[in-house]
């Protein structure tokens, strides 16, 4: 974990997010499976960060569910340079015929409904204490990728053997 990720601190970062309620009440070993971190990746602990600013459609990428590693069908098996055509947004365009404008409108409709910054469905990011790059498929919970650094507040630090039971404020 980045040493600057202490509770209450504000940082500007990118990365994958899910809903806060998904992180609550689960041991770190279970969160590894749910979110798609390699076994043992959260053994040293993690920080929970809350998104603090409402994104615009250009700030995030649809990434489906956590069984899409890197937002990509079979992403854990596909070299990163070959993932583009199999990412969620590319599939919506190629397989569903969505235009860039249709995709933008869909993302806009998610803001304030699925993409929120308050309550139990607020966007939250789990940042492991340990570095690593093993991302097997998760169990299939909602995820989006923040692609432009946005403001997050460190809500809590979870130490080994602990589970987060905090609130959504």
Secondary structure, DSSP 8 states (H G I E B T S, - for coil): --TT--TT-EEEEEEEEEEHHHHTT-BHHHHHHHHT--TTTTTT-EEEEEE-S---GGGEEEEEETTSGGGBTTGGGS-GGG-GGGBHHHHHHHHH---HHHHHHHHHHHBTTTBBSSSTTBEEEEEESS--------S--EEEEEEEEEEEEEEEEE-TT-B------
